[in-house]
């Protein structure tokens, strides 16, 4: 959401964009309906969202897997956070320098 906020020109615009991004990522990630069951392109696209990785980790644990089974989903969520956080940090620095 920090990255989205750096792209907006006003606080109201940032709030609106953040709501839209959260809704789209939530839908694509499978938080409203099981996207992974659809298979194909939609299931592959869901993996670009942290929500899909979170749900995959929860499913692994609920299925009786060990805590080590969530290493992949946790790594994916941390990578997503590192990439988007770094981009937001760089954009925020440019905005402050103006």
Secondary structure, 3 states (H helix, E strand, C coil): CHHHHHHCCCHHHHHHHHHHHHHHHHHHHCCCCCHHHHCHHHHHHHCCCHHHHHHHHHHHHHCCCCHHHHHHHHHHHHHHHHHHHHHHHHHHHHHHHC
